[in-house]
Amino acid sequence: MFGLAAMGVQSALVRLLMRGVASTNVMTTNTTQIAIDATQLAWARLRCNDESPETAHQHEVCRRRLAGGLPLPLGFLAGTLLGAVAFASTGYLALVAPVIVVGGLTLWAARCPGTMRRPDQP
């Protein structure tokens, strides 16, 4: 519970007090947004009496955001499962492929310095 509380405090700190700073907890943010959108859509289905154009627009925005955000944790889960299976079957040898990929990306980024610009840089 202390770990969850710490994650909540970190998320609130970055989102509310450090505007313009990149999120330090992307998966927590994505999961939170998915939970909010899913809850809003479920709640809207329970109370079907409000069908104003504004409400319909908000529901459509929620549906799109949910459809766009859902692949992220599913991909994360798939990668976690594949990593666990690879480690269980080959042990530490499973780390060779990720280390090679990260090393290759590091070399590529070092050779092409213009590709690693921050979005706010021209």
Order of alpha helices (4+ residues) and beta strands (2+ residues): alpha-alpha-alpha-alpha-alpha
